[in-house]
Amino acid sequence: MTDHGRPVTGYPAPAAPNGYAYPYAAHPPPTYFNVATGNPPYPNQQRANFLRRVFAVFIGCIIIIGTIVFIIWLVLRPKVPQFRVDTLSLTNFNITSNSMISGNWNAGVTVRNPNSKITLYYDHVEAAVFYKSRSIAMTMLPPFAQGKKNETVVRATFASSSEYFDNPNEINGDRARGTIDFNLRMVARVRFKAGVWWTRRRILRIYCPDLSVGVSANSSAGSMAGGSKHCKVGL
């Protein structure tokens, strides 16, 4: 029987759809906080945003610096210097029976700066005389500077006193034919300067091959034949 004295508490609940035991929509899940700190997880997101900004600034700086360097290169167009051997003389040349070689070489080298906006500074220059791939004598050249579109004549003196030569027959054969081909090699540390702009030191490698010196079999002196020879220059 119906209890007419009991107050009405609400309307009957609607029938639940098939497959659901509860007829009302569920509440959204509560947001949980870090129990250890009591703070929401916002610092991680802020840190990620900060790192992204730092990375973007870093990439922007690289692009700006690269653009500036590229513009400077376009304006200045730096070129490597040019080397030319004008003279090479040989005196006191001798090869003993026990494969000892001695002699004095004097070379005159013209160095040209082809740049119209850049000054060159040669801080350290080493030079050596070779017969084929064998080093015979070496020397150091004093530092010097070159103005724009300037030509500088450099004198290099080499001396060999009783240097062991492992295969004298080959060079003696050239001497018997009246001509010995020497090679001149140089290594230079060079700086480029344009106004207040300096480059770091660059290493120049200079190779001057096939410098033919006329030396007869019964003579100890000779000089370069065939005129000036241009050298190969590389960085």
Protein Blocks (a to p, Z undefined) as FASTA:
>chain_A
ZZfkbccfbdcdddddehiabfbdcddddddddfknopacklmmmmmmmmmmmmmmmmmm
mmmmmmmmmmmmmmnopaddddddfbdcdehiacdfkopacdddddddddddfbfkbccd
dfbdcddddehjacfbdcddddddddehiacddddddddehiacfblmlmmmmmmnopac
ddddddddddddehjaccdddddddddehiacdddfkbcbdcdehiaadddddZZ
